[in-house]
Amino acid sequence: MDENINLTILNEINKAAKMGMDSISYVLDKTEDENLRDNLSAQYSGYDDISNRVNTEFERYGEIPDDNSIKNKVMTWAGVQMNTMNDRSSSHIAEIMIQGNSMGIVEAQKLINHNPKAENQIKNILHDFVTFQQSNIEKMKKFL
């Protein structure tokens, strides 16, 4: 197995999970609907679980994940601020989260399709990440 492929995939999963956690952090304080807040908090925990699994794999390789750049965090924050400036409704926040999860699914599916030689453990995390994001979308639909 090519260790670089596995590390690249792990880094991409980690970046996506951290971006999901950051996005949730930024919208939580704008969310008044208690059910939506609870749902977003559960999603945050799910992203954290994925991130922890990724970190365990990095430890197995004796590596550490790339740090999410400040630029990415600022861009995510700015995007959330712009998207919620005029509309903080539960429906709009759910729509933002659905769009984010959809982008995550697309990127994860590309990683699955383009890296058939990745280790099974890495593929399992990737598949679980896709399933998790699909579930997030389904849960968000009730808030539309």
Secondary structure by P-SEA (a helix, b strand, c coil): ccaaaaaaaaaaaaaaaaaaaaaaaaaccccccaaaaaaaaaaaaaaaaaaaaaaaaaaaaccccccccaaaaaaaaaaaaaaacccccaaaaaaaaaaaaaaaaaaaaaaaaacccccaaaaaaaaaaaaaaaaaaaaacccc
